[in-house]
Amino acid sequence: MENKIHTVTTQYRENYGAHNWDETGECPQYWKNKGGETYVLYPSVDVVAFEKAISHKNDYSEVFVIFTDCHSDIDSIPAEDEWHSNIHVTMENDLFHCSVDDNNSGQMRDEIVSKYKRWLLHPDSNISDHRVYYTMNDGNVVTGEKLAEWLEKNEAVAS
């Protein structure tokens, strides 16, 4: 196995023509680019299998790979944008283990310091075991299911 790190950049597109489609006849086509992701694939990851798993297309949306690059080490990977964090991918038991540590660039409530997400991507493009963890300004780590409860409780304390 090659001991290189790869970056895979994707494009996400949405078919605006499908928004009001009644699913009879041909789907209207009005595709708009909506952004994409940059994935950092560590040496354990099968790059070709990942590219296949991350890509999808239906009448409503699609994701496809626009660029894959090879890097000799983690320091040669291009810097992340301040508003968009890279998704890190390792592979174990034929599943892609994906995670992203989002910095808070002013897009989250003041009580939230950071957000960490992880999920499993299967070779057939399905996603499972999606988890979200928030680090709060008091140092607590709160799961996505408990965030509303934490905010409500701490709002009452602040009042």
DRENTOR-171965 format. One line per 10 residues: number of its first residue (from 1); for each residue x, y, z of N, C-alpha, C, CB. Coordinates in nm, 4 decimals. Glycine has a CB too. Example, Ala and Ser with C-alpha at 12.3 -4.5 7.8 and 13.67 -1.06 7.14 Angstrom:
1) 1.3190 -0.5690 0.7800 1.2300 -0.4500 0.7800 1.3200 -0.3300 0.7800 1.1308 -0.4473 0.9046 | 1.2850 -0.2250 0.7080 1.3670 -0.1060 0.7140 1.2900 0.0030 0.7870 1.4084 -0.0598 0.5725;
END
This chain:
1) 0.0847 -0.1192 0.0000 0.0000 0.0000 0.0000 0.0885 0.1246 0.0000 -0.0960 0.0003 0.1230 | 0.0522 0.2203 -0.0801 0.1251 0.3457 -0.0900 0.1117 0.4234 0.0404 0.0739 0.4295 -0.2090 | 0.2226 0.4806 0.0870 0.2227 0.5529 0.2137 0.2110 0.7035 0.1888 0.3506 0.5213 0.2941 | 0.1102 0.7431 0.1157 0.0875 0.8835 0.0809 -0.0474 0.9287 0.1351 0.0940 0.9041 -0.0726 | -0.0583 1.0580 0.1516 -0.1843 1.1203 0.1903 -0.2429 1.1838 0.0646 -0.1643 1.2269 0.3057 | -0.3726 1.1664 0.0453 -0.4402 1.2237 -0.0709 -0.5441 1.3255 -0.0247 -0.5067 1.1126 -0.1565 | -0.5686 1.4232 -0.1088 -0.6834 1.5109 -0.0887 -0.7776 1.4897 -0.2065 -0.6399 1.6620 -0.0759 | -0.9062 1.4823 -0.1747 -1.0102 1.4656 -0.2756 -1.1058 1.5831 -0.2598 -1.0851 1.3269 -0.2610 | -1.1254 1.6568 -0.3674 -1.2154 1.7715 -0.3665 -1.3394 1.7356 -0.4469 -1.1459 1.8989 -0.4243 | -1.4559 1.7619 -0.3886 -1.5819 1.7267 -0.4543 -1.6626 1.8518 -0.4871 -1.6645 1.6322 -0.3655;
11) -1.7573 1.8341 -0.5765 -1.8551 1.9375 -0.6104 -1.9934 1.8835 -0.5793 -1.8440 1.9805 -0.7606 | -2.0743 1.9617 -0.5075 -2.2134 1.9264 -0.4806 -2.2996 2.0154 -0.5693 -2.2501 1.9437 -0.3276 | -2.3956 1.9537 -0.6393 -2.4882 2.0276 -0.7236 -2.6305 1.9870 -0.6883 -2.4592 2.0025 -0.8738 | -2.7193 2.0842 -0.6964 -2.8598 2.0598 -0.6668 -2.9426 2.0943 -0.7905 -2.9065 2.1428 -0.5431 | -3.0406 2.0110 -0.8194 -3.1285 2.0351 -0.9328 -3.2480 2.1163 -0.8856 -3.1741 1.9017 -0.9978 | -3.2432 2.2469 -0.9067 -3.3536 2.3341 -0.8669 -3.4804 2.3035 -0.9455 -3.3149 2.4800 -0.8859 | -3.4658 2.2427 -1.0630 -3.5823 2.2056 -1.1414 -3.6671 2.1000 -1.0743 -3.5398 2.1572 -1.2756 | -3.6083 2.0225 -0.9832 -3.6811 1.9145 -0.9163 -3.7617 1.9628 -0.7955 -3.5839 1.8071 -0.8724 | -3.7420 2.0877 -0.7522 -3.8105 2.1359 -0.6314 -3.9627 2.1272 -0.6404 -3.7708 2.2789 -0.6042 | -4.0194 2.1611 -0.7546 -4.1647 2.1580 -0.7703 -4.2112 2.0450 -0.8609 -4.2135 2.2899 -0.8251;
21) -4.1232 1.9506 -0.8881 -4.1537 1.8395 -0.9772 -4.2474 1.7408 -0.9085 -4.0247 1.7688 -1.0218 | -4.3500 1.6953 -0.9777 -4.4463 1.5997 -0.9197 -4.4055 1.4547 -0.9455 -4.5864 1.6245 -0.9770 | -4.2835 1.4344 -0.9946 -4.2242 1.3033 -1.0212 -4.2960 1.2259 -1.1308 -4.2234 1.2216 -0.8955 | -4.3672 1.2970 -1.2185 -4.4231 1.2336 -1.3371 -4.3506 1.2905 -1.4579 -4.5781 1.2561 -1.3475 | -4.3251 1.2064 -1.5555 -4.2518 1.2502 -1.6741 -4.1053 1.2766 -1.6426 -4.3156 1.3754 -1.7324 | -4.0392 1.3458 -1.7334 -3.8978 1.3789 -1.7171 -3.8809 1.4866 -1.6102 -3.8371 1.4260 -1.8510 | -3.7803 1.4716 -1.5280 -3.7504 1.5721 -1.4263 -3.6928 1.6962 -1.4944 -3.6510 1.5160 -1.3195 | -3.7445 1.8159 -1.4628 -3.6859 1.9384 -1.5182 -3.5394 1.9523 -1.4725 -3.7689 2.0634 -1.4745 | -3.4551 2.0038 -1.5611 -3.3128 2.0152 -1.5312 -3.2748 2.1624 -1.5112 -3.2280 1.9520 -1.6447 | -3.2315 2.1945 -1.3917 -3.1798 2.3287 -1.3630 -3.0777 2.3141 -1.2507 -3.2960 2.4297 -1.3231;
31) -2.9578 2.2683 -1.2865 -2.8539 2.2345 -1.1900 -2.7776 2.3587 -1.1467 -2.7578 2.1315 -1.2489 | -2.7552 2.3679 -1.0152 -2.6754 2.4782 -0.9606 -2.5658 2.4195 -0.8710 -2.7656 2.5794 -0.8803 | -2.4448 2.4693 -0.8885 -2.3345 2.4305 -0.8009 -2.3582 2.4908 -0.6631 -2.1971 2.4765 -0.8590 | -2.3411 2.4100 -0.5604 -2.3694 2.4530 -0.4233 -2.2492 2.4384 -0.3298 -2.4855 2.3738 -0.3683 | -2.1322 2.4198 -0.3824 -2.0137 2.4033 -0.2978 -1.9634 2.2606 -0.3060 -2.0447 2.4406 -0.1515 | -1.8850 2.2242 -0.2107 -1.8271 2.0911 -0.2088 -1.7441 2.0731 -0.0834 -1.7421 2.0665 -0.3337 | -1.6700 1.9660 -0.0799 -1.5894 1.9331 0.0374 -1.4477 1.8990 -0.0061 -1.6519 1.8155 0.1165 | -1.3559 1.9129 0.0885 -1.2202 1.8629 0.0703 -1.1980 1.7547 0.1741 -1.1133 1.9774 0.0830 | -1.1619 1.6365 0.1283 -1.1380 1.5208 0.2140 -0.9878 1.4944 0.2181 -1.2161 1.3950 0.1629 | -0.9356 1.4687 0.3365 -0.7960 1.4294 0.3545 -0.7963 1.2798 0.3812 -0.7261 1.5097 0.4721;
41) -0.7408 1.2038 0.2873 -0.7400 1.0581 0.2960 -0.6032 1.0119 0.3435 -0.7754 0.9936 0.1592 | -0.6009 0.9442 0.4567 -0.4759 0.8946 0.5136 -0.4365 0.7641 0.4448 -0.4895 0.8738 0.6668 | -0.3118 0.7191 0.4627 -0.2608 0.6047 0.3848 -0.3453 0.4771 0.3899 -0.1249 0.5719 0.4321 | -0.4244 0.4569 0.4925 -0.5056 0.3355 0.5015 -0.6239 0.3355 0.4043 -0.5564 0.3188 0.6428 | -0.6533 0.4487 0.3411 -0.7739 0.4631 0.2595 -0.7477 0.4239 0.1141 -0.8259 0.6070 0.2664 | -0.8361 0.3416 0.0605 -0.8363 0.3066 -0.0808 -0.8996 0.4244 -0.1550 -0.9144 0.1711 -0.1078 | -0.8173 0.5014 -0.2265 -0.8622 0.6254 -0.2890 -0.9714 0.6006 -0.3928 -0.7447 0.6966 -0.3537 | -0.9541 0.5028 -0.4773 -1.0530 0.4737 -0.5827 -1.1862 0.4327 -0.5201 -1.0013 0.3616 -0.6775 | -1.1820 0.3479 -0.4191 -1.3054 0.3053 -0.3516 -1.3735 0.4241 -0.2831 -1.2750 0.1944 -0.2479 | -1.2936 0.5137 -0.2232 -1.3513 0.6322 -0.1586 -1.4199 0.7215 -0.2615 -1.2424 0.7116 -0.0837;
51) -1.3522 0.7470 -0.3729 -1.4112 0.8318 -0.4764 -1.5448 0.7747 -0.5238 -1.3146 0.8466 -0.5954 | -1.5533 0.6441 -0.5358 -1.6787 0.5798 -0.5766 -1.7848 0.5965 -0.4678 -1.6557 0.4295 -0.6067 | -1.7464 0.5765 -0.3416 -1.8427 0.5841 -0.2310 -1.8953 0.7252 -0.2090 -1.7788 0.5337 -0.1031 | -1.8127 0.8255 -0.2314 -1.8535 0.9636 -0.2030 -1.9391 1.0219 -0.3162 -1.7298 1.0515 -0.1806 | -1.9312 0.9629 -0.4340 -2.0043 1.0144 -0.5501 -2.1466 0.9585 -0.5542 -1.9297 0.9795 -0.6804 | -2.2408 1.0420 -0.5928 -2.3781 0.9959 -0.6133 -2.4497 1.0888 -0.7104 -2.4546 0.9886 -0.4787 | -2.5573 1.0411 -0.7701 -2.6401 1.1254 -0.8565 -2.7816 1.0691 -0.8586 -2.5813 1.1335 -1.0011 | -2.8783 1.1599 -0.8420 -3.0186 1.1270 -0.8619 -3.0856 1.2492 -0.9258 -3.0885 1.0867 -0.7259 | -3.2178 1.2507 -0.9346 -3.2866 1.3631 -0.9991 -3.2737 1.4936 -0.9206 -3.4331 1.3299 -1.0174 | -3.2399 1.4854 -0.7928 -3.2422 1.6027 -0.7056 -3.1047 1.6622 -0.6770 -3.3071 1.5670 -0.5766;
61) -3.0010 1.5778 -0.6695 -2.8681 1.6282 -0.6360 -2.7613 1.5323 -0.6860 -2.8544 1.6491 -0.4844 | -2.6386 1.5813 -0.6837 -2.5262 1.4962 -0.7191 -2.4004 1.5468 -0.6504 -2.5068 1.4914 -0.8719 | -2.3090 1.4543 -0.6260 -2.1748 1.4838 -0.5763 -2.0787 1.4101 -0.6677 -2.1562 1.4411 -0.4246 | -1.9753 1.4808 -0.7126 -1.8742 1.4160 -0.7940 -1.7364 1.4723 -0.7595 -1.9049 1.4344 -0.9440 | -1.6348 1.3940 -0.7876 -1.4967 1.4328 -0.7590 -1.4496 1.5250 -0.8706 -1.4031 1.3072 -0.7460 | -1.3934 1.6404 -0.8306 -1.3391 1.7311 -0.9320 -1.1861 1.7300 -0.9335 -1.3895 1.8731 -0.9075 | -1.1245 1.6820 -0.8235 -0.9789 1.6845 -0.8195 -0.9288 1.5925 -0.7087 -0.9271 1.8284 -0.7985 | -0.8261 1.5154 -0.7385 -0.7574 1.4338 -0.6394 -0.6091 1.4644 -0.6492 -0.7856 1.2813 -0.6606 | -0.5458 1.4845 -0.5344 -0.4030 1.5169 -0.5329 -0.3324 1.4281 -0.4323 -0.3798 1.6665 -0.4990 | -0.2043 1.4033 -0.4562 -0.1226 1.3186 -0.3692 -0.0203 1.4067 -0.2978 -0.0517 1.2050 -0.4507;
71) -0.0015 1.3804 -0.1674 0.0905 1.4602 -0.0852 0.1865 1.3668 -0.0130 0.0125 1.5486 0.0172 | 0.3096 1.4137 0.0038 0.4103 1.3305 0.0693 0.3908 1.3246 0.2209 0.5493 1.3830 0.0375 | 0.3310 1.4288 0.2788 0.3055 1.4290 0.4230 0.1959 1.5296 0.4564 0.4348 1.4619 0.5018 | 0.1518 1.5287 0.5800 0.0405 1.6139 0.6237 0.0731 1.7624 0.6100 0.0043 1.5826 0.7683 | 0.2011 1.7993 0.6213 0.2397 1.9401 0.6124 0.2279 1.9962 0.4709 0.3813 1.9574 0.6616 | 0.2208 1.9104 0.3708 0.2117 1.9583 0.2327 0.0675 1.9737 0.1835 0.2858 1.8638 0.1415 | -0.0289 1.9461 0.2712 -0.1700 1.9627 0.2361 -0.2043 2.1113 0.2416 -0.2625 1.8802 0.3321 | -0.2765 2.1632 0.1436 -0.3155 2.3048 0.1472 -0.3931 2.3383 0.2745 -0.4001 2.3399 0.0240 | -0.3736 2.4599 0.3223 -0.4399 2.5054 0.4451 -0.5911 2.5074 0.4272 -0.3896 2.6452 0.4851 | -0.6617 2.4844 0.5369 -0.8075 2.4900 0.5359 -0.8524 2.6348 0.5263 -0.8666 2.4226 0.6621;
81) -0.9696 2.6539 0.4657 -1.0317 2.7858 0.4689 -1.0824 2.8110 0.6097 -1.1473 2.7972 0.3648 | -1.0865 2.9366 0.6523 -1.1327 2.9655 0.7881 -1.2804 2.9347 0.8071 -1.1067 3.1103 0.8216 | -1.3582 2.9284 0.6998 -1.5018 2.9033 0.7098 -1.5408 2.7611 0.6702 -1.5762 3.0013 0.6236 | -1.4398 2.6791 0.6331 -1.4718 2.5467 0.5816 -1.3600 2.4500 0.6171 -1.4942 2.5506 0.4288 | -1.3849 2.3560 0.7047 -1.2831 2.2624 0.7512 -1.2764 2.1384 0.6627 -1.3107 2.2221 0.8954 | -1.1560 2.0837 0.6500 -1.1382 1.9585 0.5764 -1.1993 1.8427 0.6534 -0.9890 1.9317 0.5496 | -1.2423 1.7413 0.5809 -1.2941 1.6185 0.6406 -1.1816 1.5157 0.6349 -1.4242 1.5669 0.5660 | -1.1484 1.4577 0.7487 -1.0393 1.3613 0.7586 -1.0958 1.2204 0.7509 -0.9592 1.3811 0.8895 | -1.0280 1.1340 0.6716 -1.0811 1.0010 0.6440 -0.9735 0.8959 0.6684 -1.1336 0.9921 0.4992 | -1.0095 0.7962 0.7472 -0.9279 0.6761 0.7646 -1.0153 0.5574 0.7247 -0.8743 0.6618 0.9138;
91) -0.9564 0.4411 0.7167 -1.0336 0.3235 0.6759 -1.0092 0.2103 0.7735 -0.9968 0.2797 0.5323 | -1.1182 0.1466 0.8142 -1.1095 0.0334 0.9058 -1.2273 -0.0587 0.8782 -1.1083 0.0803 1.0552 | -1.2008 -0.1887 0.8692 -1.3058 -0.2887 0.8430 -1.3881 -0.2548 0.7192 -1.3983 -0.3008 0.9639 | -1.3219 -0.2088 0.6148 -1.3854 -0.1757 0.4862 -1.4839 -0.0597 0.4946 -1.4569 -0.2965 0.4326 | -1.4764 0.0204 0.6000 -1.5603 0.1396 0.6136 -1.4717 0.2633 0.6204 -1.6508 0.1302 0.7398 | -1.5211 0.3725 0.5651 -1.4495 0.4995 0.5696 -1.4924 0.5734 0.6961 -1.4774 0.5857 0.4411 | -1.3978 0.6006 0.7839 -1.4239 0.6728 0.9087 -1.3960 0.8203 0.8821 -1.3354 0.6179 1.0283 | -1.5013 0.9005 0.8799 -1.4915 1.0418 0.8449 -1.5109 1.1272 0.9695 -1.5955 1.0790 0.7368 | -1.4331 1.2359 0.9786 -1.4497 1.3282 1.0907 -1.4088 1.4681 1.0488 -1.3673 1.2824 1.2124 | -1.4709 1.5648 1.1119 -1.4379 1.7051 1.0865 -1.4489 1.7807 1.2171 -1.5311 1.7674 0.9779;
101) -1.3497 1.8630 1.2426 -1.3446 1.9469 1.3622 -1.3663 2.0895 1.3147 -1.2073 1.9312 1.4409 | -1.4902 2.1380 1.3254 -1.5227 2.2719 1.2756 -1.4800 2.3778 1.3761 -1.6733 2.2841 1.2462 | -1.4028 2.4727 1.3273 -1.3725 2.5872 1.4116 -1.4940 2.6779 1.4093 -1.2436 2.6625 1.3638 | -1.5096 2.7568 1.5092 -1.6235 2.8484 1.5143 -1.5812 2.9804 1.4517 -1.6738 2.8693 1.6612 | -1.6139 2.9969 1.3259 -1.5776 3.1194 1.2549 -1.6946 3.2182 1.2547 -1.5346 3.0871 1.1103 | -1.7651 3.2243 1.3669 -1.8768 3.3168 1.3782 -2.0070 3.2628 1.3230 -1.8436 3.4430 1.3090 | -2.0111 3.1344 1.2884 -2.1308 3.0766 1.2295 -2.2159 3.0008 1.3306 -2.0926 2.9851 1.1173 | -2.1702 2.9926 1.4551 -2.2457 2.9219 1.5582 -2.2761 3.0179 1.6722 -2.1676 2.7979 1.6099 | -2.3653 2.9784 1.7583 -2.3992 3.0604 1.8747 -2.2759 3.0855 1.9590 -2.5084 2.9930 1.9591 | -2.2764 3.1959 2.0318 -2.1609 3.2344 2.1137 -2.1256 3.1303 2.2194 -2.1879 3.3668 2.1812;
111) -2.2238 3.0548 2.2664 -2.1982 2.9543 2.3699 -2.1191 2.8348 2.3167 -2.3297 2.9062 2.4290 | -2.1143 2.8185 2.1859 -2.0468 2.7042 2.1243 -1.9065 2.7442 2.0813 -2.1274 2.6509 2.0034 | -1.8074 2.6740 2.1351 -1.6675 2.7012 2.1015 -1.6286 2.6257 1.9749 -1.5743 2.6619 2.2185 | -1.6675 2.4983 1.9651 -1.6346 2.4191 1.8466 -1.7341 2.3050 1.8307 -1.4908 2.3640 1.8557 | -1.7312 2.2456 1.7108 -1.8197 2.1332 1.6803 -1.7355 2.0243 1.6139 -1.9395 2.1775 1.5876 | -1.7509 1.9015 1.6615 -1.6801 1.7868 1.6057 -1.7847 1.6883 1.5554 -1.5849 1.7200 1.7118 | -1.7716 1.6463 1.4279 -1.8653 1.5502 1.3690 -1.7873 1.4285 1.3225 -1.9449 1.6134 1.2505 | -1.8511 1.3112 1.3368 -1.7909 1.1890 1.2835 -1.9024 1.0993 1.2316 -1.7056 1.1153 1.3921 | -1.8676 1.0187 1.1298 -1.9647 0.9261 1.0714 -1.8893 0.8188 0.9948 -2.0653 1.0006 0.9782 | -1.9622 0.7137 0.9606 -1.9071 0.6064 0.8792 -1.9680 0.6158 0.7404 -1.9342 0.4669 0.9431;
121) -1.8823 0.6113 0.6384 -1.9269 0.6078 0.4994 -1.9032 0.4661 0.4493 -1.8514 0.7146 0.4103 | -2.0087 0.4042 0.4014 -2.0004 0.2673 0.3507 -1.9642 0.2692 0.2024 -2.1341 0.1920 0.3731 | -1.9062 0.1606 0.1513 -1.8709 0.1546 0.0088 -1.9899 0.1779 -0.0851 -1.8092 0.0204 -0.0220 | -2.1128 0.1498 -0.0382 -2.2318 0.1708 -0.1220 -2.2896 0.3121 -0.1068 -2.3391 0.0675 -0.0869 | -2.2138 0.4040 -0.0478 -2.2486 0.5459 -0.0297 -2.3422 0.5737 0.0874 -2.3118 0.5977 -0.1545 | -2.3869 0.4710 0.1585 -2.4704 0.4941 0.2756 -2.3855 0.5471 0.3910 -2.5431 0.3645 0.3169 | -2.4502 0.6226 0.4780 -2.3835 0.6795 0.5958 -2.4499 0.6226 0.7196 -2.3898 0.8363 0.5959 | -2.3671 0.5895 0.8200 -2.4213 0.5406 0.9468 -2.3405 0.5993 1.0622 -2.4196 0.3849 0.9519 | -2.3923 0.5779 1.1817 -2.3252 0.6158 1.3067 -2.2805 0.7617 1.3065 -2.2050 0.5260 1.3306 | -2.3695 0.8506 1.2607 -2.3378 0.9936 1.2572 -2.3510 1.0520 1.3974 -2.4307 1.0687 1.1578;
131) -2.2458 1.1171 1.4437 -2.2456 1.1778 1.5778 -2.1930 1.3208 1.5696 -2.1593 1.0939 1.6768 | -2.2478 1.4087 1.6544 -2.2023 1.5468 1.6626 -2.1768 1.5790 1.8094 -2.3068 1.6456 1.5999 | -2.0624 1.6424 1.8354 -2.0240 1.6827 1.9702 -1.9913 1.8315 1.9691 -1.9027 1.5993 2.0217 | -2.0476 1.9054 2.0645 -2.0225 2.0481 2.0763 -1.9407 2.0741 2.2024 -2.1556 2.1281 2.0791 | -1.8362 2.1548 2.1904 -1.7631 2.2018 2.3074 -1.8193 2.3392 2.3400 -1.6066 2.2064 2.2823 | -1.8681 2.3521 2.4633 -1.9358 2.4745 2.5037 -1.8373 2.5683 2.5735 -2.0551 2.4426 2.5961 | -1.8771 2.6941 2.5892 -1.7873 2.7932 2.6487 -1.7581 2.7690 2.7966 -1.8458 2.9300 2.6320 | -1.8306 2.6789 2.8615 -1.8000 2.6434 3.0001 -1.7121 2.5184 3.0089 -1.9293 2.6214 3.0780 | -1.6680 2.4666 2.8927 -1.5811 2.3491 2.8891 -1.6543 2.2175 2.8743 -1.4996 2.3445 3.0118 | -1.7862 2.2152 2.8904 -1.8628 2.0919 2.8739 -1.8652 2.0499 2.7272 -2.0065 2.1099 2.9266;
141) -1.8687 1.9189 2.7050 -1.8886 1.8635 2.5716 -2.0289 1.8052 2.5702 -1.7792 1.7546 2.5350 | -2.1096 1.8503 2.4743 -2.2502 1.8149 2.4674 -2.2755 1.7465 2.3332 -2.3412 1.9406 2.4854 | -2.3492 1.6349 2.3359 -2.3842 1.5680 2.2105 -2.4942 1.6474 2.1405 -2.4300 1.4208 2.2362 | -2.5096 1.6220 2.0118 -2.6116 1.6910 1.9338 -2.7513 1.6744 1.9910 -2.6096 1.6418 1.7925 | -2.7800 1.5549 2.0451 -2.9130 1.5290 2.1021 -2.9394 1.6123 2.2267 -2.9279 1.3814 2.1357 | -2.8339 1.6528 2.2968 -2.8485 1.7242 2.4238 -2.8231 1.8742 2.4120 -2.7546 1.6658 2.5258 | -2.7929 1.9234 2.2904 -2.7576 2.0645 2.2742 -2.8714 2.1577 2.3138 -2.7174 2.0916 2.1308 | -2.9929 2.1325 2.2650 -3.1067 2.2198 2.2977 -3.1301 2.2234 2.4488 -3.2349 2.1716 2.2251 | -3.1192 2.1080 2.5120 -3.1375 2.1005 2.6582 -3.0312 2.1838 2.7296 -3.1312 1.9531 2.7069 | -2.9041 2.1730 2.6865 -2.7954 2.2502 2.7487 -2.8198 2.3993 2.7309 -2.6584 2.2111 2.6883;
151) -2.8569 2.4412 2.6096 -2.8801 2.5834 2.5821 -2.9961 2.6370 2.6662 -2.9089 2.6051 2.4321 | -3.1028 2.5597 2.6763 -3.2180 2.6025 2.7559 -3.1804 2.6150 2.9030 -3.3346 2.5038 2.7393 | -3.1105 2.5169 2.9562 -3.0691 2.5176 3.0963 -2.9764 2.6346 3.1252 -3.0003 2.3860 3.1325 | -2.8817 2.6588 3.0396 -2.7850 2.7648 3.0630 -2.8390 2.9036 3.0317 -2.6627 2.7396 2.9817 | -2.9433 2.9111 2.9498 -3.0107 3.0379 2.9278 -3.0844 3.0782 3.0548 -3.1081 3.0288 2.8080 | -3.1471 2.9808 3.1208 -3.2182 3.0064 3.2457 -3.1215 3.0520 3.3547 -3.2939 2.8807 3.2910 | -3.0023 2.9981 3.3573 -2.9017 3.0366 3.4580 -2.8536 3.1781 3.4335 -2.7820 2.9394 3.4565 | -2.8366 3.2144 3.3041 -2.7863 3.3470 3.2690 -2.8897 3.4556 3.2930 -2.7425 3.3494 3.1243 | -3.0187 3.4213 3.2941 -3.1263 3.5225 3.3078 -3.1368 3.5746 3.4475 -3.2599 3.4652 3.2665;
END
